[in-house]
Amino acid sequence: MKRKLIGSLALFLVLALAFAWVLNSWYSSYYGLFGGKPIRSMEVAIGNGEHVLVESHLTGDPILDINVTLYHHYDRATIIVGTGETRDYCDRSGGCQLRTMAAVEVSCLVGKIFGAEYYEAAREIGYNDTGARRYAFEQVSKRVSSGGWLSFREKIEIGRRSVGNRKHLLVILRGPLDGAERNRIYTPREGVLVLEALSDETLYQEALLLEGMLGVSCSG
């Protein structure tokens, strides 16, 4: 009986250690998104007088990275506004208008790209303009999730590639309280786009820059 108990405890300990190792691996994989060395980068001036690095981690062409990432066909998209630290700060300070505006612009951009694809698909199967627009709106509403805050669970999901892959687009807004180290836009892996800035104002300007790069306007 004593041997069985010791054996059971040993097995439990091994399984617990294995599970902890896997969790740590996924967690490290999430943070690894932000530490990679770019193949090539270009500096771009933005509206508030700051400069932003647009980095390539995939193709060697920063603009191509962004285009192939955002114009790829996805089943779903998730837009992360920031971490819990930023959420708590926003709650204490009564709101973070520029962070919200940046999230709205990015959500609009992704929604328009998704919507255009589903609109064209609806037209091809015989929908009229009104019906195709309604269908596209329904699909975007169902498939694009925006305004979420990053939790431990989301970090694990991102690290294990359940989110941020060839079927599920992930866009992360990363500001000063989220660990941002510089002003930059980059795609660290397939299905992931990061907007990183040292201030929420610059983060908003990066969202506008992204629209300009893709030729998509969310102002109207």
C-alpha positions as CSV (number, residue, x, y, z in Angstrom):
1,M,0.0,0.0,0.0
2,K,2.8,2.4,0.9
3,R,4.6,1.6,-2.3
4,K,1.4,2.3,-4.3
5,L,1.0,5.6,-2.5
6,I,4.6,6.6,-3.2
7,G,4.2,5.6,-6.8
8,S,1.0,7.6,-7.2
9,L,2.6,10.7,-5.6
10,A,5.7,10.3,-7.9
11,L,3.4,10.0,-11.0
12,F,1.4,13.1,-9.9
13,L,4.7,15.0,-9.3
14,V,6.0,14.1,-12.8
15,L,2.7,15.1,-14.4
16,A,2.6,18.4,-12.5
17,L,6.1,19.2,-13.5
18,A,5.4,18.3,-17.1
19,F,2.3,20.5,-17.1
20,A,4.2,23.4,-15.6
21,W,7.0,23.0,-18.2
22,V,4.4,23.1,-21.0
23,L,2.7,26.2,-19.5
24,N,6.1,27.9,-19.1
25,S,7.0,27.0,-22.7
26,W,3.7,28.6,-24.0
27,Y,4.2,31.6,-21.8
28,S,7.7,32.1,-23.0
29,S,6.5,31.7,-26.6
30,Y,4.1,34.6,-26.1
31,Y,6.9,36.9,-24.8
32,G,9.1,35.7,-27.6
33,L,6.9,37.6,-30.0
34,F,8.4,40.9,-28.9
35,G,12.1,40.0,-28.8
36,G,12.9,38.8,-32.2
37,K,15.5,40.6,-34.5
38,P,14.0,42.0,-37.7
39,I,15.3,41.0,-41.1
40,R,14.9,44.6,-42.3
41,S,13.3,47.8,-41.0
42,M,12.4,51.2,-42.3
43,E,11.8,54.4,-40.4
44,V,8.6,56.4,-41.1
45,A,7.6,59.8,-39.8
46,I,4.1,60.1,-38.3
47,G,1.7,62.8,-37.6
48,N,2.8,63.8,-34.1
49,G,6.4,64.4,-35.1
50,E,7.6,61.0,-33.9
51,H,9.2,58.3,-36.0
52,V,8.1,54.7,-36.2
53,L,10.1,51.6,-37.3
54,V,8.2,49.3,-39.6
55,E,10.0,46.0,-39.3
56,S,10.0,42.8,-41.4
57,H,10.3,39.5,-39.6
58,L,8.9,37.3,-42.4
59,T,9.7,38.3,-46.0
60,G,12.4,40.9,-45.7
61,D,10.0,43.6,-46.9
62,P,8.2,45.5,-44.1
63,I,5.3,46.6,-46.2
64,L,4.9,43.2,-47.8
65,D,4.8,41.6,-44.3
66,I,1.9,43.8,-43.3
67,N,0.0,43.2,-46.5
68,V,0.4,39.5,-46.6
69,T,-0.6,39.3,-42.9
70,L,-3.7,41.5,-43.1
71,Y,-4.9,40.4,-46.5
72,H,-4.6,36.7,-45.8
73,H,-7.9,34.8,-45.5
74,Y,-8.8,34.2,-41.8
75,D,-11.7,32.5,-40.1
76,R,-11.5,34.9,-37.1
77,A,-9.7,37.9,-35.8
78,T,-8.9,39.1,-32.3
79,I,-7.8,42.6,-31.4
80,I,-6.1,43.0,-28.0
81,V,-6.3,46.6,-26.6
82,G,-3.6,46.1,-24.0
83,T,-2.7,44.3,-20.8
84,G,-4.4,44.4,-17.4
85,E,-2.0,47.0,-16.2
86,T,-3.2,49.4,-18.9
87,R,-6.9,48.5,-18.2
88,D,-6.4,49.3,-14.5
89,Y,-4.7,52.6,-15.3
90,C,-7.6,53.5,-17.6
91,D,-10.1,52.6,-14.9
92,R,-8.3,54.8,-12.3
93,S,-7.7,57.7,-14.6
94,G,-11.3,57.7,-16.0
95,G,-10.5,56.5,-19.5
96,C,-7.8,56.3,-22.1
97,Q,-9.2,58.1,-25.1
98,L,-6.2,57.8,-27.4
99,R,-5.9,54.0,-26.7
100,T,-9.6,53.6,-27.4
101,M,-9.2,55.6,-30.6
102,A,-6.3,53.4,-31.7
103,A,-8.3,50.3,-31.0
104,V,-11.3,51.7,-32.9
105,E,-9.1,52.5,-36.0
106,V,-7.5,49.0,-36.0
107,S,-10.9,47.3,-35.5
108,C,-12.3,49.4,-38.4
109,L,-9.4,48.5,-40.6
110,V,-9.7,44.7,-39.9
111,G,-13.4,44.9,-40.2
112,K,-13.2,46.6,-43.6
113,I,-10.7,44.0,-44.9
114,F,-12.9,41.1,-43.7
115,G,-16.0,42.8,-44.9
116,A,-14.7,43.4,-48.4
117,E,-13.9,39.7,-48.7
118,Y,-17.3,38.6,-47.6
119,Y,-19.1,41.2,-49.6
120,E,-17.4,39.9,-52.8
121,A,-18.2,36.3,-51.9
122,A,-21.9,37.2,-51.4
123,R,-22.0,39.0,-54.7
124,E,-20.5,36.0,-56.5
125,I,-23.3,33.8,-55.3
126,G,-26.0,36.1,-56.4
127,Y,-26.7,38.6,-53.5
128,N,-27.6,42.1,-54.5
129,D,-25.7,45.1,-53.1
130,T,-27.9,45.5,-50.1
131,G,-28.0,41.8,-49.3
132,A,-24.2,41.5,-49.8
133,R,-23.5,44.4,-47.4
134,R,-25.8,42.8,-44.8
135,Y,-24.1,39.5,-45.2
136,A,-20.7,41.0,-44.9
137,F,-21.7,43.0,-41.7
138,E,-23.1,39.8,-40.1
139,Q,-19.9,37.9,-40.9
140,V,-17.6,40.6,-39.5
141,S,-19.7,40.9,-36.4
142,K,-19.4,37.2,-35.8
143,R,-15.8,36.8,-36.7
144,V,-14.0,39.9,-35.4
145,S,-13.5,40.3,-31.7
146,S,-12.1,43.6,-30.5
147,G,-11.7,45.6,-27.3
148,G,-10.4,42.7,-25.2
149,W,-7.7,43.0,-22.6
150,L,-4.8,40.5,-22.3
151,S,-4.9,38.0,-19.4
152,F,-2.8,35.1,-18.5
153,R,-5.2,32.8,-20.3
154,E,-4.8,34.8,-23.6
155,K,-1.0,34.8,-23.2
156,I,-1.1,31.0,-23.0
157,E,-3.5,30.8,-26.0
158,I,-1.2,33.0,-28.0
159,G,1.9,31.2,-26.9
160,R,0.4,27.8,-28.0
161,R,-0.7,29.4,-31.3
162,S,-4.4,28.8,-30.8
163,V,-4.7,32.5,-31.5
164,G,-2.4,34.2,-34.0
165,N,-2.0,31.7,-36.8
166,R,-3.0,31.2,-40.4
167,K,-6.7,30.8,-39.5
168,H,-7.0,33.3,-36.6
169,L,-5.5,36.8,-37.0
170,L,-4.2,38.5,-33.8
171,V,-3.5,42.2,-33.5
172,I,-1.9,43.4,-30.3
173,L,-1.7,47.1,-29.2
174,R,1.3,47.4,-26.9
175,G,1.8,50.7,-25.1
176,P,4.1,52.0,-22.3
177,L,2.4,50.0,-19.5
178,D,2.3,46.8,-21.7
179,G,6.0,46.5,-22.1
180,A,6.6,48.7,-25.2
181,E,10.3,49.5,-25.7
182,R,10.2,51.5,-28.9
183,N,7.8,52.9,-31.6
184,R,7.3,50.1,-34.2
185,I,4.9,48.1,-36.3
186,Y,5.8,44.5,-37.0
187,T,4.6,40.9,-37.8
188,P,6.6,38.6,-35.5
189,R,5.0,35.5,-37.0
190,E,2.3,34.5,-39.4
191,G,-1.1,35.7,-38.3
192,V,0.2,38.2,-35.7
193,L,0.5,42.0,-36.1
194,V,1.9,44.2,-33.3
195,L,1.6,48.0,-32.9
196,E,4.0,49.1,-30.3
197,A,4.5,52.6,-29.0
198,L,5.9,54.6,-26.1
199,S,2.8,56.7,-25.8
200,D,-0.9,56.2,-26.6
201,E,-0.8,59.2,-28.9
202,T,1.9,57.5,-31.0
203,L,-0.1,54.2,-30.9
204,Y,-3.0,56.1,-32.4
205,Q,-0.8,57.6,-35.1
206,E,0.5,54.1,-35.8
207,A,-3.0,52.9,-36.4
208,L,-3.5,55.8,-38.9
209,L,-0.2,55.0,-40.6
210,L,-1.3,51.4,-41.0
211,E,-4.5,52.6,-42.8
212,G,-2.4,54.7,-45.1
213,M,0.0,51.8,-45.9
214,L,-3.0,49.6,-46.9
215,G,-5.0,52.3,-48.6
216,V,-8.0,51.8,-46.3
217,S,-9.7,54.8,-44.7
218,C,-11.8,54.6,-41.6
219,S,-12.5,58.3,-41.3
220,G,-15.7,58.2,-43.2
